[in-house]
Amino acid sequence: MANLKQIRKRISSVKSTQKITRAMKMVAGARLTRAQQRIVALRPFAVQTAKVLAEVTAAGEAEAEESGTESEHPLLTRRPVKSVLLLVITSDRGQCGAFNTNILRAAERERREREGQGQTVHLAVIGRKGRDFYQRRKIPLFHVFSGIWEKLEAETARVVARKVLGPFLKGEVDSVQVVYNEFKSAMTQKVVVEALFPLSPTKPVESKGEEPTALVNPDEFLFEPSKEALLERLVPMYVEISLLRALYESMASELGARMTAMDSATKNASEVIGKLTLVYNRARQAAITTELMEIIGGAEALKD
């Protein structure tokens, strides 16, 4: 009977865990819907901002080549990469499958490759999981952003942008790379390592069966009040929007990964409950059979 009691307690414990995982799945699903709506709303704006900046930059580069001058904005300056800042975006909480593991593995691979090329790598981390990962390995961090996921909005991205812009503008780093999970679906997230700045050089537009053409014709642009004033506002806006999009993508990916992990945990709990119930019924049947045999044996002994 003691064995039956232990099995009952274990079944009760697994059922309690299943209730928690089911609730966490529902919460993650509800939050994921809102996160997807924010991404869908932001993506067109981010794409158009990048397109406008690419066109203005292309016009500026064309004029700079003709006049022999440098780029109008410091964030457009490209120099030999000797030092890099990696901004690694992780979550504050676990229970989201391999979400953080994939991010940190990609960041470590990027760090080692760049160090192997002779570059100096500085690390900035968003999220407690990334902070704990590097602190356990005693790897120095340039900066740890805390409280980002508590209130994620445009001002949050602006604060992050100002912090990571500083070293580049001072010449302490030559490139800033962002490592994050791009949201594809609740089941799929893609780890992305992309350059935040300096901005990538504009590429020609290629059409099928045609020679590559320039992105824009500089003569088609009239800047008002001036190209410098436009870049002064447009470039920081692009950086902030790119960071905000990366943060939104990362949050949606985390929620999708958590929902998938909790769904799997709930199904596993159901399987465990089924197996334990079968073991309990067999043990109970064996106990009843043993008691019946004892009763029958006692009755037979009385007859003798």
Secondary structure as a PSIPRED ss2 file (coil, helix, strand):
# PSIPRED VFORMAT (PSIPRED V4.0)

   1 M C   1.000  0.000  0.000
   2 A H   0.000  1.000  0.000
   3 N H   0.000  1.000  0.000
   4 L H   0.000  1.000  0.000
   5 K H   0.000  1.000  0.000
   6 Q H   0.000  1.000  0.000
   7 I H   0.000  1.000  0.000
   8 R H   0.000  1.000  0.000
   9 K H   0.000  1.000  0.000
  10 R H   0.000  1.000  0.000
  11 I H   0.000  1.000  0.000
  12 S H   0.000  1.000  0.000
  13 S H   0.000  1.000  0.000
  14 V H   0.000  1.000  0.000
  15 K H   0.000  1.000  0.000
  16 S H   0.000  1.000  0.000
  17 T H   0.000  1.000  0.000
  18 Q H   0.000  1.000  0.000
  19 K H   0.000  1.000  0.000
  20 I H   0.000  1.000  0.000
  21 T H   0.000  1.000  0.000
  22 R H   0.000  1.000  0.000
  23 A H   0.000  1.000  0.000
  24 M H   0.000  1.000  0.000
  25 K H   0.000  1.000  0.000
  26 M H   0.000  1.000  0.000
  27 V H   0.000  1.000  0.000
  28 A H   0.000  1.000  0.000
  29 G H   0.000  1.000  0.000
  30 A H   0.000  1.000  0.000
  31 R H   0.000  1.000  0.000
  32 L H   0.000  1.000  0.000
  33 T H   0.000  1.000  0.000
  34 R H   0.000  1.000  0.000
  35 A H   0.000  1.000  0.000
  36 Q H   0.000  1.000  0.000
  37 Q H   0.000  1.000  0.000
  38 R H   0.000  1.000  0.000
  39 I H   0.000  1.000  0.000
  40 V H   0.000  1.000  0.000
  41 A H   0.000  1.000  0.000
  42 L H   0.000  1.000  0.000
  43 R H   0.000  1.000  0.000
  44 P H   0.000  1.000  0.000
  45 F H   0.000  1.000  0.000
  46 A H   0.000  1.000  0.000
  47 V H   0.000  1.000  0.000
  48 Q H   0.000  1.000  0.000
  49 T H   0.000  1.000  0.000
  50 A H   0.000  1.000  0.000
  51 K H   0.000  1.000  0.000
  52 V H   0.000  1.000  0.000
  53 L H   0.000  1.000  0.000
  54 A H   0.000  1.000  0.000
  55 E H   0.000  1.000  0.000
  56 V H   0.000  1.000  0.000
  57 T H   0.000  1.000  0.000
  58 A H   0.000  1.000  0.000
  59 A H   0.000  1.000  0.000
  60 G H   0.000  1.000  0.000
  61 E H   0.000  1.000  0.000
  62 A H   0.000  1.000  0.000
  63 E H   0.000  1.000  0.000
  64 A H   0.000  1.000  0.000
  65 E H   0.000  1.000  0.000
  66 E H   0.000  1.000  0.000
  67 S H   0.000  1.000  0.000
  68 G C   1.000  0.000  0.000
  69 T C   1.000  0.000  0.000
  70 E C   1.000  0.000  0.000
  71 S C   1.000  0.000  0.000
  72 E C   1.000  0.000  0.000
  73 H C   1.000  0.000  0.000
  74 P H   0.000  1.000  0.000
  75 L H   0.000  1.000  0.000
  76 L H   0.000  1.000  0.000
  77 T C   1.000  0.000  0.000
  78 R C   1.000  0.000  0.000
  79 R C   1.000  0.000  0.000
  80 P C   1.000  0.000  0.000
  81 V C   1.000  0.000  0.000
  82 K C   1.000  0.000  0.000
  83 S E   0.000  0.000  1.000
  84 V E   0.000  0.000  1.000
  85 L E   0.000  0.000  1.000
  86 L E   0.000  0.000  1.000
  87 L E   0.000  0.000  1.000
  88 V E   0.000  0.000  1.000
  89 I E   0.000  0.000  1.000
  90 T C   1.000  0.000  0.000
  91 S C   1.000  0.000  0.000
  92 D C   1.000  0.000  0.000
  93 R C   1.000  0.000  0.000
  94 G C   1.000  0.000  0.000
  95 Q C   1.000  0.000  0.000
  96 C C   1.000  0.000  0.000
  97 G C   1.000  0.000  0.000
  98 A C   1.000  0.000  0.000
  99 F H   0.000  1.000  0.000
 100 N H   0.000  1.000  0.000
 101 T H   0.000  1.000  0.000
 102 N H   0.000  1.000  0.000
 103 I H   0.000  1.000  0.000
 104 L H   0.000  1.000  0.000
 105 R H   0.000  1.000  0.000
 106 A H   0.000  1.000  0.000
 107 A H   0.000  1.000  0.000
 108 E H   0.000  1.000  0.000
 109 R H   0.000  1.000  0.000
 110 E H   0.000  1.000  0.000
 111 R H   0.000  1.000  0.000
 112 R H   0.000  1.000  0.000
 113 E H   0.000  1.000  0.000
 114 R H   0.000  1.000  0.000
 115 E H   0.000  1.000  0.000
 116 G H   0.000  1.000  0.000
 117 Q C   1.000  0.000  0.000
 118 G C   1.000  0.000  0.000
 119 Q C   1.000  0.000  0.000
 120 T E   0.000  0.000  1.000
 121 V E   0.000  0.000  1.000
 122 H E   0.000  0.000  1.000
 123 L E   0.000  0.000  1.000
 124 A E   0.000  0.000  1.000
 125 V E   0.000  0.000  1.000
 126 I E   0.000  0.000  1.000
 127 G C   1.000  0.000  0.000
 128 R H   0.000  1.000  0.000
 129 K H   0.000  1.000  0.000
 130 G H   0.000  1.000  0.000
 131 R H   0.000  1.000  0.000
 132 D H   0.000  1.000  0.000
 133 F H   0.000  1.000  0.000
 134 Y H   0.000  1.000  0.000
 135 Q H   0.000  1.000  0.000
 136 R H   0.000  1.000  0.000
 137 R C   1.000  0.000  0.000
 138 K C   1.000  0.000  0.000
 139 I C   1.000  0.000  0.000
 140 P C   1.000  0.000  0.000
 141 L C   1.000  0.000  0.000
 142 F C   1.000  0.000  0.000
 143 H E   0.000  0.000  1.000
 144 V E   0.000  0.000  1.000
 145 F E   0.000  0.000  1.000
 146 S C   1.000  0.000  0.000
 147 G C   1.000  0.000  0.000
 148 I C   1.000  0.000  0.000
 149 W C   1.000  0.000  0.000
 150 E C   1.000  0.000  0.000
 151 K C   1.000  0.000  0.000
 152 L C   1.000  0.000  0.000
 153 E C   1.000  0.000  0.000
 154 A H   0.000  1.000  0.000
 155 E H   0.000  1.000  0.000
 156 T H   0.000  1.000  0.000
 157 A H   0.000  1.000  0.000
 158 R H   0.000  1.000  0.000
 159 V H   0.000  1.000  0.000
 160 V H   0.000  1.000  0.000
 161 A H   0.000  1.000  0.000
 162 R H   0.000  1.000  0.000
 163 K H   0.000  1.000  0.000
 164 V H   0.000  1.000  0.000
 165 L H   0.000  1.000  0.000
 166 G H   0.000  1.000  0.000
 167 P H   0.000  1.000  0.000
 168 F H   0.000  1.000  0.000
 169 L H   0.000  1.000  0.000
 170 K C   1.000  0.000  0.000
 171 G C   1.000  0.000  0.000
 172 E C   1.000  0.000  0.000
 173 V C   1.000  0.000  0.000
 174 D C   1.000  0.000  0.000
 175 S E   0.000  0.000  1.000
 176 V E   0.000  0.000  1.000
 177 Q E   0.000  0.000  1.000
 178 V E   0.000  0.000  1.000
 179 V E   0.000  0.000  1.000
 180 Y E   0.000  0.000  1.000
 181 N E   0.000  0.000  1.000
 182 E E   0.000  0.000  1.000
 183 F E   0.000  0.000  1.000
 184 K C   1.000  0.000  0.000
 185 S C   1.000  0.000  0.000
 186 A C   1.000  0.000  0.000
 187 M C   1.000  0.000  0.000
 188 T C   1.000  0.000  0.000
 189 Q E   0.000  0.000  1.000
 190 K E   0.000  0.000  1.000
 191 V E   0.000  0.000  1.000
 192 V E   0.000  0.000  1.000
 193 V E   0.000  0.000  1.000
 194 E E   0.000  0.000  1.000
 195 A E   0.000  0.000  1.000
 196 L E   0.000  0.000  1.000
 197 F E   0.000  0.000  1.000
 198 P C   1.000  0.000  0.000
 199 L C   1.000  0.000  0.000
 200 S C   1.000  0.000  0.000
 201 P C   1.000  0.000  0.000
 202 T C   1.000  0.000  0.000
 203 K C   1.000  0.000  0.000
 204 P C   1.000  0.000  0.000
 205 V E   0.000  0.000  1.000
 206 E C   1.000  0.000  0.000
 207 S C   1.000  0.000  0.000
 208 K C   1.000  0.000  0.000
 209 G C   1.000  0.000  0.000
 210 E C   1.000  0.000  0.000
 211 E C   1.000  0.000  0.000
 212 P C   1.000  0.000  0.000
 213 T E   0.000  0.000  1.000
 214 A C   1.000  0.000  0.000
 215 L C   1.000  0.000  0.000
 216 V C   1.000  0.000  0.000
 217 N C   1.000  0.000  0.000
 218 P H   0.000  1.000  0.000
 219 D H   0.000  1.000  0.000
 220 E H   0.000  1.000  0.000
 221 F C   1.000  0.000  0.000
 222 L C   1.000  0.000  0.000
 223 F C   1.000  0.000  0.000
 224 E C   1.000  0.000  0.000
 225 P C   1.000  0.000  0.000
 226 S C   1.000  0.000  0.000
 227 K H   0.000  1.000  0.000
 228 E H   0.000  1.000  0.000
 229 A H   0.000  1.000  0.000
 230 L H   0.000  1.000  0.000
 231 L H   0.000  1.000  0.000
 232 E H   0.000  1.000  0.000
 233 R H   0.000  1.000  0.000
 234 L H   0.000  1.000  0.000
 235 V H   0.000  1.000  0.000
 236 P H   0.000  1.000  0.000
 237 M H   0.000  1.000  0.000
 238 Y H   0.000  1.000  0.000
 239 V H   0.000  1.000  0.000
 240 E H   0.000  1.000  0.000
 241 I H   0.000  1.000  0.000
 242 S H   0.000  1.000  0.000
 243 L H   0.000  1.000  0.000
 244 L H   0.000  1.000  0.000
 245 R H   0.000  1.000  0.000
 246 A H   0.000  1.000  0.000
 247 L H   0.000  1.000  0.000
 248 Y H   0.000  1.000  0.000
 249 E H   0.000  1.000  0.000
 250 S H   0.000  1.000  0.000
 251 M H   0.000  1.000  0.000
 252 A H   0.000  1.000  0.000
 253 S H   0.000  1.000  0.000
 254 E H   0.000  1.000  0.000
 255 L H   0.000  1.000  0.000
 256 G H   0.000  1.000  0.000
 257 A H   0.000  1.000  0.000
 258 R H   0.000  1.000  0.000
 259 M H   0.000  1.000  0.000
 260 T H   0.000  1.000  0.000
 261 A H   0.000  1.000  0.000
 262 M H   0.000  1.000  0.000
 263 D H   0.000  1.000  0.000
 264 S H   0.000  1.000  0.000
 265 A H   0.000  1.000  0.000
 266 T H   0.000  1.000  0.000
 267 K H   0.000  1.000  0.000
 268 N H   0.000  1.000  0.000
 269 A H   0.000  1.000  0.000
 270 S H   0.000  1.000  0.000
 271 E H   0.000  1.000  0.000
 272 V H   0.000  1.000  0.000
 273 I H   0.000  1.000  0.000
 274 G H   0.000  1.000  0.000
 275 K H   0.000  1.000  0.000
 276 L H   0.000  1.000  0.000
 277 T H   0.000  1.000  0.000
 278 L H   0.000  1.000  0.000
 279 V H   0.000  1.000  0.000
 280 Y H   0.000  1.000  0.000
 281 N H   0.000  1.000  0.000
 282 R H   0.000  1.000  0.000
 283 A H   0.000  1.000  0.000
 284 R H   0.000  1.000  0.000
 285 Q H   0.000  1.000  0.000
 286 A H   0.000  1.000  0.000
 287 A H   0.000  1.000  0.000
 288 I H   0.000  1.000  0.000
 289 T H   0.000  1.000  0.000
 290 T H   0.000  1.000  0.000
 291 E H   0.000  1.000  0.000
 292 L H   0.000  1.000  0.000
 293 M H   0.000  1.000  0.000
 294 E H   0.000  1.000  0.000
 295 I H   0.000  1.000  0.000
 296 I H   0.000  1.000  0.000
 297 G H   0.000  1.000  0.000
 298 G H   0.000  1.000  0.000
 299 A H   0.000  1.000  0.000
 300 E H   0.000  1.000  0.000
 301 A H   0.000  1.000  0.000
 302 L H   0.000  1.000  0.000
 303 K H   0.000  1.000  0.000
 304 D C   1.000  0.000  0.000
